């Protein structure tokens, strides 16, 4: 199992006042407040693509748009129901080694994990012992793609660019972020599922590729 200190993984979703993108024009007098992914985090996300330069050029012109990236090269992704995902994050940060980047998209929490961790976690969760406790998860690995939130998201109003396209709960800030492996993800999922007050899943966990 990976051994990190909580201090070693300090990525956060950051809101910065008056941060503007050079390619975007704003109405006169508007001072936007923006959540954004920094240059190192952007480089890491771009490295997931077969054409990282093209991805960065796309983001340069459309920083508010979500992107579809392949899994298996820079990261795998575990997609969890929202409430359960929040409990998993609580376990990772309160009792475990912390997490790498985490996003929220369409009512689900996306936990970014080490490349190769998704198929391994899928096999581990197929064991009846774990399947009794953990709710349905989607394990996205090599051959799968995921939609990631925009690099920038204005937070002034519901009509601001990037709203409704998901958001970063823990934004990537490093060129090589510390990502949990399958063992850590399994540990956090089982602890979250067995904590007092957690709802009992209806039947065994269904673990799929998405």
N, C-alpha and C positions, 0 to 999 in steps of 0.2 A: 504494500500500500504506500502511496506517495506520502512523504513527510515534508511539509512546508510549515513555515510560521505564518501566522495571520498577517504579520507585517509585510511579508513578501508579496502579497496579492492585494493591492490597494486600489484597483480600478474602481471608479465611481462614475455615475451619471452626473454630469456637471452642467449647470445652467449659468450662462455668461451673459450679462447685459451688453447690448450694443455690439455684438459680434456679427459682422456682415461678411458675405461671400462676394468676391470681386466680380462675379458674373451676374449678380442679382441686383436689380434696381428696386428701390423701395419708394413708396409715396413720400412726398415732402412732409417732414415733421415726424415720421414714424421712427422710433428707436426700438428695434425688435429685441426681444430676449430669446436666446437661442440655446438649445441643447445640442452639443456637437461632439463628434468623434475627432480626436486630434490626429496629427499627421502620422504618428507611429502606429496608432490603431488602424488608421486608413490603409497604411502599407500592409499591415497584417491581413486585413480583410481582402485586399486586392490579391495577395499571394495565394488565396484559395482558388482564384480563377486561372484558367489556362492562358489568359491574355491579361495580365495585371495592368499593363500600361493602358490598354483600352478601357478597363474598368475605371481607372483613375481619371481618364479623360472624360468618361461619362459622368462621373461624380463631380468633376469640375464644372460641367455645364448644367447638371441637374442634382444639386446636393440635397434637395428635398424629396427625391424619389426613392422608394424602397428598391432593393436589388435582389436578384436571384443568384445565389452562389452555390457551387458544387461542394459537397462534403467529401471527406476522405483525404484531402491534400493538407490543408492547414488545420482543419478541425472536423469533428463529428458533432452532431447536435441531438440532444434528448429533449423531446417535446412532451410537456406534462400539462395536465389540467391546471388552471390558474391557481386555485387555492392550495392544491397539493404542491405545486411548484414553489409557492411562497414558503411552505413549511420545509421543503427540502433546502431552500436557501438559508432559512433560519438555522437548520441543523449544520450546514456547511460552515456558517460563520460563527455560530455560538459554540459549537463543540468540535468542529472539524478544522480543516486546513484553509477554509475560505473557498472562493470560486474564481474562475476566470470571467470572461464576458457573459452576460445574461441579457436576453431580450424578452419582450412581451409582444405577441402577435396573435390577433383574432382570438382572444380569450385563453391563450395558452402561454406558458412560460417556456422559453427556449434556453436550455443550458448547454453552453459550448464546452465540449470535452475533447480529450486527446484523439487524434486520428486513429481509427481502429477500435475505439472504445465502444462505439454503438453496437457492432455485431457481437462483441464479447458480452456487453450488458444484456443484450437480447437473449443470449444463451443462458446467462446466469439467472435471468428472470423467468426462464422457461421451467426452472425447477419448481416443483409443487410447493416447496417450503416457502419460497418468496412470493409466488403467484397468489397465494391466499391473501396477502396483505397489501400489495401495491396496486394502485388503480391503473387503468390502461395508459400505456406510454407509447410514443412513436420514436423509434431509434433510427436516426438518419445517418447512414454511413456512405461508403464509396458507392457511386452510382446514383445517389440521391441528390436532390437540391433543396435548399431552404430559402425562404424570403427573409432578408434581414432588414431592419429598420433603416430609415434615411440616415445619412451622415450628419445632417443638420435638421433640426425640428424647431420651428418657431412655437413659442408657448404663450403668445399674447392672447389668442382667442381661438375658439373652435374652428374658425375659417382660415387659420394661418397655414402656410405651406408645411407639409409633412404631417399634419394632424390626421389621425385615423389610419396611419400606415404602420402602426406598431411603434414601440419606443425601446430604448435601451434602459434596462434596470441597472446593469453594471456595464458601462461603456468600455470598449477596448481602448487602452491607453498605451500599450506596449507593443513593440515590434514582435516580441515573442512572449505572449502572456502565459502565465502558469495555468494550465488546463487540468481539471481533474480527470483521472482515469476511470475505468470501469469499476474497480474495487471501491474507490471513494464514492462514486455515484450510487452504487448499490447500497453501501453503508448508509448514506444520507437518505435514500428512498425508503429503506426498511425502517430506519429510526423515525422518519416523518410519518410513515403509515401506522406505526405502532404507538405513537404518542397519545396520551389520554385525550379523549374528545375527538379524535380523528374519525371521520365517517367510515363505515365498513364498506368496502367495495362490493358491488353486486356481481358476484361470481369471480372466477379467476382472472388474473390480468391478461389482457390481450396485448401482446407486444409485437408490433409490426414495423415494417420499413417506412411506413408513411406513403 
